[in-house]
Amino acid sequence: MLRHLRPALVLLVVLTAVTGLAYPLAMTGIAGAIFPAKAAGSLVERDGKLVGSSLIGQSFTSARYFQGRPSATSAADPADAAKTVPSPYNAAGSAGSNLGPTSAALAERVKADVERWRAENPGQAVPVDLVTTSGSGLDPDLSPEAALFQVPRIARTRGLPEDRLRDLVGRQVQGRLLGILGEPRVNVLALNLALDDLAAK
């Protein structure tokens, strides 16, 4: 029996060392050398201060900023660890809501969000990504249509011309990867930083 067990244990140790230690360390080192910013989390700095990551959405609630998709992430309730409370864009709790199309709670939440957005911009169709969460709950991007939908509100609150804001959104649109993969999108953090720059001018 020892004759059969020994090769299995040796193979287990060797494969664990190669696939569990050597390979991940090598890939991390190569990624850090070739793509240092991406390997470090695609962090975004402004005036030497960390303001976020281009990969993880943030909760912009002020009427002065473009707002991203809703986030269904949660965190432990400080009052009762057995329960959770909403915690938008919580990277430690990345997940969707797990509510299906027949969920009354989901239907009510979407309906309330649609009414809120319609009140902000009457007569316009509300882009679907303004009222639906992503699978991760951390989506940092919006469709160009969802960003343009918010232009009138931001123009009013900041006293900026709508055409300049539309131009700003247009300059922030990222196309499909390799021209075919994905959809055109706008990174909300990058757009809001560009908005602050425009307002400062």
C-alpha positions in Angstrom: 0.0 0.0 0.0 2.8 2.4 0.8 4.2 1.7 -2.7 0.9 3.2 -4.2 0.5 6.0 -1.6 3.9 7.5 -1.9 3.7 8.5 -5.6 0.3 10.0 -5.0 1.6 12.1 -2.1 4.6 13.2 -4.1 2.4 14.2 -7.0 0.1 16.1 -4.7 3.0 18.1 -3.2 4.5 18.8 -6.6 1.3 19.9 -8.2 0.3 22.0 -5.2 3.7 23.7 -5.3 3.5 24.3 -9.1 -0.1 25.2 -9.6 -0.8 26.7 -6.2 2.4 28.7 -5.6 4.9 28.9 -8.5 2.3 29.6 -11.3 0.3 32.3 -9.4 3.5 34.0 -8.3 4.9 33.9 -11.8 1.7 35.3 -13.4 1.5 38.0 -10.7 5.1 39.0 -11.4 4.6 39.1 -15.2 1.4 41.1 -14.9 3.0 43.5 -12.5 5.9 44.0 -15.0 3.9 44.3 -18.2 0.7 46.0 -16.8 1.7 47.6 -13.5 -1.3 49.9 -13.2 -3.8 47.2 -14.0 -2.1 44.7 -11.8 -2.3 47.2 -8.9 -6.1 47.4 -9.3 -6.5 50.2 -11.9 -6.4 52.8 -9.2 -7.3 56.4 -10.0 -5.5 59.3 -8.3 -6.3 62.9 -8.4 -3.8 65.5 -7.1 -1.8 62.6 -5.4 -4.9 61.4 -3.6 -6.6 58.0 -4.3 -10.2 58.6 -5.5 -11.1 55.1 -6.6 -10.6 52.4 -9.2 -11.7 52.4 -12.8 -12.9 48.8 -12.3 -15.3 49.3 -9.3 -18.3 51.6 -9.3 -18.9 54.2 -6.7 -22.1 55.6 -5.2 -22.5 59.1 -6.5 -25.7 60.5 -4.9 -25.3 64.2 -5.4 -27.4 65.8 -8.1 -24.2 67.5 -9.3 -22.7 64.3 -10.6 -23.5 61.5 -13.0 -24.9 58.5 -11.2 -24.1 54.9 -12.0 -26.1 51.8 -12.1 -27.9 50.6 -8.9 -25.9 48.2 -6.8 -27.3 45.2 -4.9 -24.3 44.5 -2.8 -24.7 44.3 1.0 -22.7 44.1 4.2 -23.2 42.7 7.7 -25.6 44.7 9.8 -23.5 46.3 12.6 -26.5 45.8 15.0 -27.0 42.1 14.2 -24.3 40.1 12.4 -26.9 37.5 11.3 -28.5 40.2 9.0 -27.3 42.3 6.1 -27.9 45.9 5.2 -27.5 47.5 1.7 -24.0 48.6 1.1 -23.7 49.9 -2.5 -20.5 49.0 -4.5 -19.1 46.9 -1.6 -16.3 45.0 -3.3 -16.1 42.6 -0.4 -19.7 41.6 -1.0 -19.8 41.4 -4.8 -23.0 39.8 -5.9 -26.3 40.4 -7.6 -29.6 40.6 -5.8 -30.6 37.0 -6.7 -34.1 38.4 -7.3 -35.8 36.8 -10.4 -38.2 38.3 -12.9 -41.2 37.2 -10.8 -40.0 38.9 -7.7 -42.4 41.5 -6.3 -39.6 43.2 -4.4 -37.6 43.6 -7.6 -40.6 44.9 -9.6 -41.4 47.5 -6.9 -37.8 48.7 -6.7 -37.5 49.0 -10.5 -40.9 50.8 -10.7 -39.9 53.3 -8.0 -36.5 53.9 -9.7 -38.2 54.4 -13.1 -40.6 56.9 -11.6 -37.8 58.8 -9.9 -35.8 59.1 -13.2 -38.9 60.0 -15.2 -39.6 62.9 -12.7 -36.1 64.1 -13.4 -36.3 64.0 -17.1 -40.0 63.9 -18.2 -40.9 62.7 -21.6 -37.7 60.7 -22.1 -37.4 56.9 -22.0 -35.4 55.8 -19.0 -32.3 53.7 -20.1 -32.5 50.2 -18.6 -29.1 50.3 -17.0 -30.2 53.2 -14.7 -32.8 50.9 -13.0 -31.1 47.4 -13.2 -28.2 46.1 -11.3 -25.3 44.2 -12.8 -24.4 40.6 -11.9 -21.5 41.8 -9.7 -23.1 44.9 -8.2 -19.9 46.7 -8.9 -20.3 47.9 -12.6 -18.3 51.1 -13.0 -19.8 51.9 -16.4 -23.0 53.3 -17.9 -24.3 53.2 -21.5 -23.8 56.5 -23.3 -27.6 56.9 -23.4 -27.8 56.6 -19.6 -25.1 59.3 -19.2 -26.8 61.6 -21.7 -30.2 61.1 -19.9 -28.7 62.8 -16.9 -27.3 65.8 -18.7 -30.4 68.1 -18.1 -30.2 67.6 -14.3 -26.5 68.3 -14.2 -26.8 71.3 -16.4 -29.4 72.8 -14.1 -27.5 72.1 -10.8 -24.1 73.2 -12.1 -25.3 76.0 -14.4 -23.5 74.6 -17.4 -24.8 74.5 -21.0 -26.3 71.1 -22.0 -24.3 71.0 -25.3 -21.0 71.2 -23.5 -22.1 68.4 -21.2 -23.2 66.2 -24.1 -19.8 66.9 -25.7 -18.1 65.9 -22.5 -20.0 62.6 -22.4 -19.2 62.0 -26.1 -15.5 62.4 -25.4 -15.7 59.8 -22.5 -17.3 57.1 -24.5 -15.2 53.9 -24.8 -15.9 51.8 -27.9 -16.2 48.0 -28.2 -13.1 46.1 -27.4 -11.3 45.3 -30.6 -14.2 46.9 -32.4 -16.5 43.9 -31.8 -16.7 42.8 -28.1 -19.0 44.4 -25.6 -21.0 47.6 -25.9 -20.0 51.3 -26.0 -19.7 52.5 -22.4 -18.8 55.5 -20.2 -16.8 55.0 -17.0 -18.8 57.0 -14.4 -15.8 57.9 -12.2 -13.7 59.2 -15.2 -16.8 61.1 -16.4 -17.3 62.8 -13.0 -13.7 63.7 -12.7 -13.8 65.3 -16.2 -17.0 67.0 -15.1 -15.2 68.6 -12.2 -12.4 69.7 -14.5 -15.0 71.3 -16.9 -16.8 73.0 -14.0 -13.5 74.4 -12.6 -12.8 76.0 -16.0 
